[in-house]
Amino acid sequence: MTRRSPSSALRLHRELTAIWATPPGWGRLKAVNHTTIGKRFMLTALVFFAIGGVLAMLIRTQLATTQSAFLDAAAYAQVFTMHGVVMMFLFAIPFFEGLAMYLLPKMLGSRDLAFPRMSAYGYWCYLFGGTFLVGALLAGVAPAGGWFMYTPLSSATHAPGINADVWLLGITFVEISALSAAVEVLVSILKLRAPGMSLTRMPVFAWYMLIVAGMMLIGFPPLILGSILLEAERAFGLPFFDPVRGGDPLLWQHLFWLFGHPEVYIIFLPAAGVLSTVIPTLARRPLEGYEIVVAAVIAVAFLSFGLWVHHMYTVGIPHVALSFFSAASGLVAVPTGVQVFAWLATLAHGRPRFSVPMLHVFGFLFVFVLGGLTGVMLAMVPFDWQAHDTHFVVAHLHYVLVGGFVFPMLAAAYYWLPHIFGRQPVQHLSHAAFWTIFIGFNLTFFAMHLTGLRGMPRRISTYPPEAGWETLNLVSSMGGFVMTTGFALVALDLLLLAVFGKPFRRNPWRAGTLEWAMPTPPPAYAFASLPEVPARADRLDPDRLGPALAAGKGYLGATRHGWMEVLGVDMVSGRPEQLVVLPRRTSLPLWTALATGSVFALLLFKLYWLALPALLVVTALFLLWTRDCGLRTDLADLPVGHGPDLPHHYQSERPPSYWAMIFTLAADATLYASLLFGALFLWLSAPGWPPGLAIPLGAFTAAAVAAALAVAAVSVRSADGGTAGRLCVAALAYAAALVVLVAFLADIRGAAVRHAAVASVFAVTSYAVLHVAVGLVLSLFCVWRVGSGHVSARRDLDLRLARLWHMFTLVTGLAATAFPFVLNVLTGGAGP
């Protein structure tokens, strides 16, 4: 690769723009660039935030006076539920996903995320899923069981119609976006950093997002599983949550809060990452205790998965278990406090600039510390028993989540919007907007602490005059409208920034992170050449680096074959390992998301006979993504500048797609473990066990499936670029296993609706069916890749990725075949 002189910087810019930029007009539907997708995520999330705010005002209008007739009970239940759904699933998580997509490549010294098409697919799934849920509200068929959808109130008996199905299918659809973003962020942070940026040199925001993405990978599968099981109960009668037939409503709470409590920290930690980035810049001093803060974030993530029973103190948990979860709930305040003290120490030792972002930082510190104190109160079992399901809990939730997320995100908006628009804030309305929000927020939710302490329950639409809650509720409602006015002022202020803000050249905050070492607004390719990072990536000099990188003096300072090139590095040291060539823009993510949405829509309207063909269309569209991926000939190592030549990622040992498969299988394994946990929980706790009918063992099924999976795994393991025949043997073995498993499911279908034990066998077997079907598709796909010349001794990435899936399918398939026998032993040989 030829080196560019500084005088050719304009030509380099034009060449890179032609490769990376999104075309105008209908071409925008093909966008896969992280800057475009990140901005779309954030803008769409803000639209949903506005919708959620309107719903909140409807709630506060209803509760402002006693016996209000503004909303009837049914409409209030839908509004209440959708407010929580919108804020938790459609605003908070997608907004920080968008912020991470926009910032991370720029902070890490890369040009894009690892899987741009997956980012685009995730965005379309989010947009269509959110529209699906909000459209249900406008049509009057929105869910009405609360954003947590507790059973048995959400079962078919107590919630007929499609309202609950809208929640279960819509949330599952949206969670596809969240999981794809988690994999994207994990791989991008670990593999697509600038050369020299070791883990100990990463910007602290990247550490936060790395940990949050890992939490999402482990925390979201239990919710997806719970949604699938509840939908299976509603649609097909499988009694996982029906105590009459061996199920248990508490299983839903366990699965939901295995997701729900970590989600609180999944929402808070990105905001904390913003603070750990913004505060040092505004204090003009590096973050105090960088290593300690990273350790504290890891501790928060670890502890958050041991807190799910924090929300279930009143359901009859044994006292020993309660003491454990109460201690863990209090202990998580320690690493959280470490972060707060690190921020305060940074401010105390620095020379803070009292700008608009700093106002929101102080707003956060005031509100979040109060919310943390009430959280410690609720962690104590005796107090929680008194305050459970009252407005005190609602107030605590908003102090932690709104104070802990919205104020930092407003600080982020005023800090990074100059980067997005290339203009500095006008700030005519900024201070008034902050104080309006701050005062309105505390009026609204501090009063709700008091109504909660006076016994006002959650989720009620009316209350009697003699309860004595009306004055406090009126104060809360007035504060809510004041706060809404403040958010309207923020929206107007940011619009003024975008239109009338003063342009600047570079780095108005004098920050030390790499996102400021590029022109603003940023070009589609982010960096004309990639930097070498010799120090911690929040102590750099963007003003010096920027012109040198723009002149092509870094890595990849020239274009080649029209490729979208980035560097892949060693996960720990940041040493360059491979040249990663990203796929070009395409409309396939849009069409694939539309097809995926059609599957969920068909399931909603019970058109199951059409859902399977639609699923096949989704599979075909995903396979079409690979048409322009890979190599048909072996390549020599390629020059990247400033060091040794590197192999094309398709010929490297551990490319990004390899790690994406590893992380995907980790999420898959979490879902499987949650399913086995659910069956074990029912055996331990559900009424009606042991079952009054025999558990179908299927000895022939177990032996045949185990043999077929072993043949498939061995065949694929020994396959190489010249042995398509072995891949065909694997495909035939998978087809045989699929036939046997489907026949077994058909045989036990009648018994599965009579008791949860057989339903558990049905669910575990269905899991195996899905994975065997994917294994069949992957085997045939590899046969095609071998035949088309994409596979050789050096180019065997497709085979290596498939082997990971095949080995996982073997292990989980063998576990599925053994599951009925284990369950039979646990129940003492069930049967009459």
N, C-alpha and C positions, 0 to 999 in steps of 0.2 A: 504494500500500500504506500503510495507516494505521500510525502509530507507536504503540507500546505504552508506557504509563507503568510505572514500577517496580511499582506496586501490582497490575498485571495479570500479574505473573510466573507465578503459580500457574496462571492460566487458559492462558497461553501454553504452559506445561509440559504441561498436559493435552491441548491441541490437537496439539502436536508428538508426544506419546506416541501418540495415536490414529493419527497418520499413519505414524510410523516404527517402532513397536514390533512385535515378533513375537507373534502370538496364542498362547495356551497350548494344551496338548493336541496334537492332530494338526496344529494350525496351525504348530507348530515345524518341520514338514517344508517349510514355505514360506519359511523364514527366508532373507533375503538381506542382512541388516544386517552391516556389517563387524565390529562387536564380537562378535556371535554366531558368525559364520563364523571369525573369527580365533581365538576360544577353542576352537572345535571342531577346527580344524587343530592347535593346540598340544596339546590333550588327546589327540587321536588319535595324534599323533606320539609322545607320551609312552608310550602303550600299546604302540606298535611298538618304542619304545626298551626297554621292559621285556621284550618278546619277544626282541629282539636280545641283551639281556643274558643271558637264560636260555640262548640258543644259545651265547653266549661261554663260559658256565660249563660247558656240555657239552664244548666244545672243550678247555678247560683241564683238565677231569676226565680226558679221554682222554689228554692229553699229560703228565699229572702223573708217570706212571711209564712205564718201558719196556715194550714189547710189551703194552700195555693191551688188554683185550678188552671194554672198556666199550661202544665203538661199532665196528661193522665198517667196512671201508673205504668201502662204498657209502653207508652212513648218515652217516659222517663227512663225506664229500664234499658231501652235501646240506646238512648242518648248517653246515659251513664256508661254503658258497656263500651260504646264506640269511642267515647272520650279516652278511656284507658287504652283501648286497642290502638288508636291513632297515635297517642303520645308514646306508648312503649314500643310498638312494633313498626310504626310508619314514620316516626320523627326521630327519636333519640338515636337508635342504632344506625339507621340509614344516613343520618347527618354526619356522624363521626366516620362512617365508612367512606362517605364522599370526601371529607376533609383528609382522611388518610390517603385515599387514592390520589388526590390532588398534590399533597405535600411530600409523601414518602419518596418517590423517585427523585424529586428535587433535593430533598434533604440528604439522600443517600448518594447523590452524585451519579444517578443513572438517567436514562432517557424515558423509561416507561416501566410499568409493572411487568411481571413475568408472563401473564396470560391476558393480553388486552381483549381478546374476543370474549373470554370468560367474564371480564369486567362489564363489557357491554351487555352480555346475556343476563348477568345479575341485575343490571339496572332495569332492563325491560321487564324482567320477572317482578321486580319491586314495583315498578310503575303499574303494570297490569294487575298485580295482586292487590295493591292499595286501592286502585280504581274499582276493582271487584268488590272490596269491602265497603268503601264509601258509597258506591252505587246501590248496594243492598240497603243501606240506611235510607237513601232517597226513595227507594222502592217500598220501604216499610217492612222489609224482611231481614233487618239486621239482627245479629245476636243480642240476646237480652239477659244473659246469665252472668254478667260481669266479665271483665277482661281475663279472669282466671277460669271461668267456665266450670265451676265445681259440679261434680256429679253427686247425687243422681238428678239434680235439677236440670242438667243438660242432657239427660237421657231421652230416648224417644218417647217414653211414657209421660214425662213431665214437660218436655219441650218438643211437641210435634211440629211438623212443618220443616222448612229448610233453614230457619234462622241459625240454629246451632251448627248446621252443616256449613253455612257460610263462614263461620269462624274457623272451624276445623280445617276446611279445605283452603280457605283464603290464607290463613296463617302459615300452613304448610307450604303453600306456593311462595309466600314472601320469604320464608326461611331458606328456600333454595338460594336466594340472593345472599343471605347472611353467611351461609356456609361456603358458598363460592368465594365471597370476599375474604373469609377467614383463611382459606387455602392460598388465595392470591397474595394476601399480606404476608403470611408466614414465609412463603417461598421467596417473595420479592426482597424481604428484609434479609433473609439468610443468604441469598445467592446473588442478588443484583446490586451490590454495593460498589462504591468507587474503590479502585485498587488502593491498598494500604489501610482501608477502614476496617480494622479488626472489631470484634464485638466490644472491646473495651474503649473503642474510639467512636462508637455510634452516638449520634445525638440522642438525648434522653427520650425525646418523643418517639423515636423508633423502638426503644426498649419498651415503652408503654404499649405501643401498638403490637409488638411481637407477643407480649404476654397476653394482651386482650384477645388477639386472634387465636392463641392457644386455648384460652378459656371458651371462646365461642365454639371451637372445634369439639370440645368435650361437653359444654353446657347445653348446646342446642339439640343434639340428638334425642335426649329424653323427652323434650317437648314434642318433637316430631313423632316419636314413637307413641306417646300418649294420645296425640291427635289421631294417628292412624288407628289405634285400638278403639278409641271412642267412636270414630266414624264407622269402624267395622261392627261395633255393637249396634249403632243406630241403623246401619244399612242392612246388615246381614244377621243380626241377632246374636252375635258372639258375646257371651256374658262376662266380660272382664270386670265390669264395675257393678254388676247386679248381685246383691247379697243373697237373693232368693236362689240363684243358680251357681253359687260358689264364687262369685266375684266380690269385690270390696271397693266402695267409693273412695276409700283412703288411698288406694293405689293411684288414682288420678292425682291426688294432692302430692304424693311422693314424687311422681314423674314430673308434675308441673313445677314444683319448687326445687327439684334438682336442677331445673333450668332457671327458675324465677329468682332465686336469691343470688346466684352468681351473676344474673343479668344486671342486678343493681350495681355491681362492681364493674361489669362490662360497660355500663353506661358512664360510671363515675371515672374510671381510670383514663379514658381518652381525654376527658376534661382536665384531669390532673396532669396528664402529659402536656396539654396546652399550657397550663400554669407553670410547669417546670421548664418550659421553653420561653414563655413570655416574660416571666418575672426576672430571670437573670438579665435579659436584654434591657428591660426597663430599669432595673437596678444598677445596670452597668457593672456587673460582677458575675463571674461564673457561678453556677449552681453549687451551693454548699452541700457537701456530702454526696457527690454523684453516685459513688459505689453503694453507699448506705441506702440511698433512695431506690436504686435498682433492686437491692435486696429486699427492701420493704414492699415494693410492688409485687415481687415474686411471692412474698409471704402473704400478702392480701389475696393473691390469686389462689394460693394453696388453701388458705383458711376458708375462702368463700364457698368451696365445695363441701365443707363440713357444717354448713349453717342452714341447710334447707328446712330442717324441722323447727327453726326459729319462727316460722309462720304457722306451726301446727301444735303449739303448746297445749291447746285446749281440746285436742281430739282423743286424749286418753293414752298418751305415750307414757311408758313406765318411768318412774322418778329417776332411776339411775341414768337412763338415756337423756332425760330432760336436763339433768345436771351437766352432762357432757356438752350438749348443744348450747346450753346457757353459757358455759365457760368459753366455748369457742366463739360465741356471739360477742362476748365482752372482749376476748383476746384480739379480735380483728381490729379493735380500736387502736391497738398499739402501733402496728405498722402504718396505719392511716395517720396517726398522730406524728409519726416520724417524718412523713412527707410534709405535713403542715409546719412543723418546726424547721424543716430545711428551707421552706419558702420564707418563713419569718426571719431566719438567720441570714438568708441571702439579701432580704430587704434591709435588715439592720446593718449589715456590713457594707452595703452598697450606697449609691447615691441615686435614689429612686426618682424617676421622672413622673410627675403626677399628671399623666395623660389620661385620655378616655379609657384605654384598656386597663390602666391601673385602677381607675374607679371601679370597674367591674371585678377586678381582682379583690379589692377590699370588700365589695358587696358579697362576693363568694365567701370570703373568710368569715364574715359576720354570720351569714345565713347557714353555712355548712357546719360551723362549729356548734351552733344551736341544734341543728338537726342531728349531729353526732351525739350530743348529750342526751337527747330524747331517745336515740337509738340504743344507747347503753341502758337507759331505763327500761326499754321494751325487751332488752335481752334478759332481764331478770324475770324469772318465771312468775313470782307472786304479783308483780306489777302488771305483767303482760296479761295475766288472767283477768285483772280488773279493767284494763284498757282495750282488751282484744275486741276487734270489730266495732270500735267506736271512731269518732272523728279525730281522736288523738292520733290514731295510727295513720289516718289520711294526712293529717298535718305533718307528722314526722316524715312520711313518704315524700311529700312535696318539698319540705325543707332540705332533704337529702338529695332528691333527684333534680328538682327545679333549681334549688340553690347550688347543688353540686354539679349541674350540667349546663343550665342555661346561662348563668352569669359567666362561667369560663368561655362558653361558646360565643357570647357577645364580646368578650375580650378578644377572642380569636378573630372575630369578624372585623373589629376595628384594627387589629394588628396585621392581618393578612389580606384584607380587601385591597389595600394599596398594591399588593403584589398581583392580585387578580386583574384589577382594572388599570394599573399603572398611574393611579391618582391618589393623592393624599386627602384625608377627610376634610370637609368644610367645617364641621363641628359647630354649626349654628344651633343644632338641636340636641347634640350628643349628651350634654350634661342634664338638660331638662328631661330627656328620655330616661337616663339612668335613674334619677331621683324619683321619677314617677313610677317606674317599675319597682324600685326598691321599697318605696313607701307602700305602694299598692300590694305588693307581695306580702309584706309583714302584716298589714292589716288583714289580709285574707286568711292567712294560715295561722297566725298567732291566735286569732280569735277561735279558730277551729280546734286548737289545743284545749281551749277552755270549754267549748261545747262538748268535746270528747270526755273531759274530766267530769262534766256534769251528766254524762250518760247518754249522749246522743249517738245512736247507732249509725253505722255506714249504710249506704244503699237504700235509705228510705226516701220516699218522695214527698211525704207530708208528715207533720207532727202536731200534736195537740197544743193549744195555747197555754195550758197549765204546766207544760214541761219547763217553761222559763228559758227557752233557747232562742226566742225570736230576735231579741236585741243583738245578741252575738252573731246570729246568722245574717242579720241585716248589715252589720259591720263587715262581715266577710264578703257579702255580695257587693257592697260599695267598694271595698278594696279590690275585688276582682275586676270591676269596671275601670278603676283607676289604673290597675296594672295593664289591662288591655289597651288603654290609651297610651301608656308608655311604650308598648310594643309597636303600636301604630306609628308613634314618633320615631322609633328606631328604624322601621321600614322606610319612612320618608327620608330620614337622615342618610341612610345607606344609598337610597336612590339619588339624593343630591351628590353624594360622594362619587357615584358612578358617572354622573352627567357633568357636574360642575367642579369636581375636585381638581386640585392643582397638580399638573404632571410633575414627575421627578425623574432623576436619572437612574439612581441605583441606591438601594439599602437606606431608606429614610430613618430606620431605627438604629443604625450602626450595629446590627446584629452580627453574630459570628457563625451563622449556619449557612449551608450551601445554597438554600433556595434563593438567597439574595445575590448570588453570584451569576445572575442571568438577567437579560433584559426583562422589563415589565411593560405590559402584560407578557407572560412567558411565551416563547415560540413553541410550536407543536413538538419539537424535538428536545426541548428543555436545554440541553447543553450541546453546543457545536462540537466540542470534544470533552472527554471525561477527565476529571481531575485525579491527581494523586493526593491522598490524604495523609499528611505526615504527623498530625496531632489529633486530639479529640475534636470531633466534628462540630462542636459549639464554640471553638476557640480559633476559628479560621479568619482569614481576611478576604471577604467577598469582593471588596473594592479592588484588590490586587489580582485575585484569581479571575474575576469576570472577563476583563479584556483579553487575558491570555487564552482562556478557554474559547472565547468567541473567535479568536484568530486561528483556532485549530491546533494549538500547541500542546494539547493533552492527548489522551488515548483516543483512538478512532477519529482522528482529525481529518478524515476524508471519507467520501462515499464509495460504495463498491456494489456493483450489480443491482442497484436499487434496493438493497437489503436494509431492513430496519435492525440496526446492530446495537447491542449493548454487551457489557462484559459480565461474565459469571465468575465469581470468586470463591475461594475456600471459605466455608462458613465461619470459622473461628478467626483465622489470621487476616482475611481479606486479600490473600495473594491471588492474582489473576489465574484462572484455570481454563477458561473456555470462552469462545466467541458465541454469544447467544443471538440467533437471528429470529426475530419476532414475526408472526404472521401479519399480513397486510390487512387493511380495512376491508370489510365486507358487510353485507346486509344479512348474512346467515344468523348472527345472534338474535336479530329482531324476529326473523321467521321462526327460529327455534323456540324463542320465548312465546310467540303467539301459539305455536303448536302445543307447547307445554301448558299454556293457559287453557287451551281447548280441552285437554285431558281433564283438568280440574273442573271445568264447566260441565263436561259430560257426566262426571261423577256426581256433581251437585244435583243434576236433574235426573239421576238414576239411569242414564243411558249407558249402561255398562257394556252392552254389545258394541257400541261405537267407541268406547274409551280405549279398548285394546288396539284397534287399528290406528287410533290417534297416537297411542304410545309408540307404535311401530314407526309412524311418521317422525316422531321426535327422535327416535334412534337413528333413522336414516339421515335426518338433518345433521345430527351430531357427527355422523361418519363423513358427511360432506365437508365438514370443517377441515378434514385432513388432506383434501385433494392437493393443496399447494404447500403442504408441510413435508419436511423430510428431504432427503437427497437420493438421486438415482445413480450417482457415481461417488466413489471415494475421493475425498479431497485431502490435499496436503495441509499441514498446519498453516494458518493464515497470519500475516503481520497485523499487529494492532497498534504499533508504536511504543517506544519507551521500554522495550524489553523483548523477551522471547516470543516467537510466534505461538499461536494458540489453536487448538483444534476447534472445528465447528461443533456446536453443542450436540448435534445429532451423532457425532462420533466420540463423544466424551463419556466417561464412566458414570457420572452422577449429574446429569443435566437437570434444569428446573422441573421438567415434567416427571422425572423419577421421584423427586421429593414431593411433588403434588400428589402422586399416587400413594406414597407413604402416608401423607397427612389425611388424604381421603379415606384410606383404609382405617386410620386411627379413629376418625369420626364414625365410620361404619362399625368398627368394633365396639365403640361406646354405645351405639344404638343396640347392637346385639347383646351386650352385657346388661343394658337396661331392660331388654326383653326377658332375659333369664332372671334378672333381679325381680321383675314383676311376677313371674311364675313362682319364684321362691317366696315372695311376700304373700301371695295368695295362699300357698301351702301353709305358711306359718300363721297367718292372721285372719284369713277370710272364713266366714261361717260356711257350713255345709261341706267341710272336708273331714275325712276322705270322701270322694264322690260316691254316689250310689250306683254308678255304672262302671264297667270295666274301661280302663284306659287302653285304647288300641295300640298294640305294640308294633305290628308290622315287621316281623323278623325278616321276611323275604325282601321287603322294601329296604330295610336297613342294610342287608348284605349286598343287594344289587346296587344300591346307590353308592355305598362305600367302595365297591369294586370299580364302578364306572368313574368315580371321582379320582381314584388312585390311578387308573389307566390314563385319564386325561392329564393329570399332573405330571406323570412320568413322561408322557408323550411330548408335552410342551417343554418340559425341562430339558429333554434331549434334542429338541428341534433347533435348527440353525437356518441360515439363509438358503441352503440348498435342499432342505428336507420338508417341503410342503406336505408330503404324505403323512408325516407324524402329526402335523397340525390337523389334517383331515381325520385321523384316528381320534384325536382329542375332541373334535367337533362331534363325531359319531358317539363317543362315550358320553358327552354332555347331553346329546339328544336322547340317548337311552335313559340316563338318569332323570331327565325332565319328564319323560313319559311315565316312568315309575312313580315319581313324586306327585305328579298331577293326578294319577289314578288313586294314590293313597289319600290325597286331599278329598277327592270326590267320594271316597268310601267313608271317610269319617265326618263328612259335612253335617249329616243329621245329628250325630252325637255331639258335635261341637257346640250346637246351640242349646244343649241341655245342661252343660256344666262347664265351668271355667277351666277345669283340668284338661278336658279334651280341646277346649278352645285354645289353651296355651300350646298344646301339641300342634294344633292347626296353624297357629301364628308362627311358631318356630319352623315348621315345615314350609310355610309360605315364604319365609325369609330365605330358606335354602333354594326354593324354586326360583326366586328372583335372581339370586347369585349364579345359579347354574345357567339360567337363560342369558345372563350377561356374559358368562364364560363361553357359551356357545357363539354369541355374537363376536366376541374378541378372537376366538379361534378362527372363525371364517374371515374376519378382518385381516388377521395375520396371513392367512392363505392368500388373500388378495394382495397384500403388501409384498409378499415374497414374489408372487407372479408378476407384479408390476415393476420389479427391480429396485424397490426401496430398501431391501434388506441384503446385507452382506456380512462378512465376518467383522468388519469395522462398523457397519451401520445396522446394529441389531437392537436399537432402542425399542422398536415396537414389540419385539419378542420379550425383552426384559421387563417392560411395563406389564405385558400380558401375564408373564410368569408370576409377578407379584399378586395379581388378582387370582390366578389359578391356585396358588398356594393358600391364599386366604380362603378361597371357596372350599378347598379341600378340608382345611381345619374346621371351619364353621359348618360345613356339610356333615362331617363326621360327628361333630357335636350335636347337630340336629337329629341324626339317625340314632344317637345314643339317648337323646333327651326323653323319649317315652319310657324307656327302660329305667332311667334314673328316677323319673317322676313316679313310676310304678313302685319302685323300692321305697321312696320317701313316704308314699301313702300306704305302705304296708300291704301292697297287692290289692289295689282298689277293685271293687266289684261287689255285686250282691252276695 
